[in-house]
Amino acid sequence: MRIILLLLSCFLYAALTAQNLKSGGVLKPVQANMDIRHYTVALEVDPAAKTIKGYTEIELRLLKPSNELLFDLWHGLTITKIWVNGKEQSYIHNEQDLVSMTLAQPLPAGKQLVKIAYGGTPAVSSRPPWVGGFQWETDRNSNPWVSITCQEKVQRFIFPVKTIPVMNPMKELI
């Protein structure tokens, strides 16, 4: 009987939400021009200090020439350098978690490589796994146990990303 009720409730939930799933909201035009192909995230994690330090390489294709690039990275992390195709680049990292670059010369359409070095004390999840961020714990032998939750648009708390607005129908249930 329990199995039947469980299956029925799963079926009912799927039927009610299947047509309401929405993702891929409206991107900022600068981000819509970027087709992200690959992220390489290399971080040193210091459990004692509860900090991270490292870089993210972003391989992307520009759909058309542009002298602007825009990523999302939580403003609580500090950027130390940005390179675009191997050349150091100036940037603005604002309180709205946006990292913007205006290049002197437009980049051509096609492959580009952006490397962003950053570090600091990452956001801590207030309610894992429902709220994203780091969890700094220890096991029963007092060894560090670090985990990350990436629900919704929380990736920007860990590495620079192109964020696509997403509507999460599960939010009301949590």
Secondary structure, 3 states (H helix, E strand, C coil): CHHHHHHHHHHHHHHHHHHHCECCCCCCHHHHCEEEEEEEEEEEEECCCCEEEEEEEEEEEECCCEEEEEEECCCCCEEEEEEECCEECCCEECCCCEEEEEEEEEECCEEEEEEEEEEECCCECCCCCCCCEEEEEECCCCCEEEEEECCCCHHHHCCCECCCCCECHHHHHC
